[in-house]
Every structure is written in C-alpha cells, then in structure tokens.
Amino acid sequence: MSSNTTLSGAARARLLAFNGFVWIFGLVVIVIVGAVLLAETGDEVSASDDYAYEPWLNPDPVLADDEGEGVYSGVDGAMVRLDGLDPAQPLLITELDDTYVGRVSVTGPGGEILTEGEYGGPAEFESYIASDGQWVIVPQSDVELWIDGFSDERWRMKVTTPPVAERSGTVSGFGPAVFTLGGTATTARVSMRGEGRVSIETVTVNGVTEVFSENEPTDRSIAWADGEPVLFVIDAWDDAGWTIVFPEDAASTPAATPSPTPEPSASGASP
C-alpha cells in the first residue's frame, strides 16, 4: 500500500515562515559574534605588514591605547608616546594580564633614530633575565616606544619609574639585584661562588648587553659600553653568590699637589 502526502497551502506557508526565521536568526548570531570578536581584538592585531619589522618608518603608525596611570595596550608594532621624562631615570615596563611584551625599540618623535642599534635601526631593549619587567633607558625627555608583541594577540603593559639605588666600589649579594653605577668605569671584576647560575646584563641608551653568565665558580673581568646612566641587572639562581668590584673612578680621585721646588741658596753661589 502506498500513500501520497501533499502539504496543504497553510502548512507550506508555515514551513516557509519557519525557514525564513531560522535564516534570519542565524544571520543575527553571526553579526553579534563578529561584533564581540572585533571589540575584543580591536580593528587589527598587528600593525601594517609593510612595516612589521620597522614600524617607526610607518607614516601612519598605530598608536597604543592610553588607559591612564601608566597603563597602555595595543597590537604588535603599536607605539607608545611619552614626554616629560628624566633621562637619568630608568623606565620599567611590566607586562599585564599575562600578555607578552618582547623587544622595545626607542626613537624620538616622528620615528627619529636617536641612538643607533646593532642593525642600523633604533636602540632595542630586550632582557632574558629581568624578572620584574623590561628596563629601558631613554636618551631624551620626549620619546616613542615601539612594542614588539605577538602578531595574533594584543598586549597590555604598565610603565613606571621606580627608584634605583646607585652603587660603586664593591657590590655583592645573593639573588637578583638592580642598581645604577656611580662613576664612569667601563670594566669590573666579577666573582661567583656556590651552586647555580649568575647572569648580569647592562642597560644603557644603546640597549641591553649580557656581560656575564656562568654556572660554576668564576673570577673574571667584564666590560660594557660607556653610558650615563649604566644600569646593572643581576639574576642569581639557587645558592649562587656574586661580587662585583668596580675600580675607583679616576676622575673623582684628586690629583696629588706637587711640592714647591726650593730656590737655590744665596750662600751657595760662587763669588
């Protein structure tokens, strides 16, 4: 036995109305999801690909969002504009919300290269040992910071200027330390003892340089580029102790005053 079912006109109308409702509902959902994703990631998650490796050359750079109180957020390659800084005061950049902030390049306004880096671009700051954040030293009061982050996600960070002690002579300790060098020395003697690793980086307007990294008892000299100021960032693991002996600053040592040469006695002269 066979049957032949034919939809009535009313049933067919209800079916068409239901299909139309589903189609419109799906379109609305797509629009809402797209709007939410756009709000979370912004218009883009990285600067222009044409300037991906040199964003300071972009005539229309991507600006980071200034959230106030030193907090900024943005995409890979975005720029943070700062003014009124004290060049003698190091900046500390701290990542927020588990986001990633990698290399920081420093230029003047308009992307002007103030201090040339290793590859001809601006000075770059990237530390592999600093646990508190990324230290940066600027050459003038008005600068632009170009932030290198992940290309597929936004970053968020805070810029602060915490007080940093000035040290000279013999400096020693266990564990991490940060200080500026008081004087003009460009060499020192480093010794480490105990078990673990000791790593030392110097930070100047030229960028970050690793000058020492050992995991066995060591006593040797280190050297670094001249700068004002020079920031030392030390990371010591486990039970490793370290000592740095800076030479006495020759410029601060008063020169000896020569004794006056006595005049020949008149009684010693020949008649």
Stockholm file with secondary structure:
# STOCKHOLM 1.0

chainA/1-271         MSSNTTLSGAARARLLAFNGFVWIFGLVVIVIVGAVLLAETGDEVSASDDYAYEPWLNPDPVLADDEGEGVYSGVDGAMVRLDGLDPAQPLLITELDDTYVGRVSVTGPGGEILTEGEYGGPAEFESYIASDGQWVIVPQSDVELWIDGFSDERWRMKVTTPPVAERSGTVSGFGPAVFTLGGTATTARVSMRGEGRVSIETVTVNGVTEVFSENEPTDRSIAWADGEPVLFVIDAWDDAGWTIVFPEDAASTPAATPSPTPEPSASGASP
#=GR chainA/1-271 SS CCCCCCCCHHHHHHHHHHHHHHHHHHHHHHHHHHHHHHHHHCSCSBCCGGGSSCGGGCSSCCBCEEEETTEEEECBTCEEEECSCCTTSCEEEEECTTCCCCCEEEECGGGCCSSBCTTSSBEEECCSSCSSCEEECCSSSSEEEEECCCTTSCEEEEEECCCCCEECSEEEEESCEEEEECSCCCEEEEEEESSSCEEEEEEETTEEEEEEEESSCEEEEEECCCCSSCEEEEEECTTCEEEEECCCCGGGSCCCCCCCCCCCCGGGSCC
#=GC SS_cons         CCCCCCCCHHHHHHHHHHHHHHHHHHHHHHHHHHHHHHHHHCSCSBCCGGGSSCGGGCSSCCBCEEEETTEEEECBTCEEEECSCCTTSCEEEEECTTCCCCCEEEECGGGCCSSBCTTSSBEEECCSSCSSCEEECCSSSSEEEEECCCTTSCEEEEEECCCCCEECSEEEEESCEEEEECSCCCEEEEEEESSSCEEEEEEETTEEEEEEEESSCEEEEEECCCCSSCEEEEEECTTCEEEEECCCCGGGSCCCCCCCCCCCCGGGSCC
//
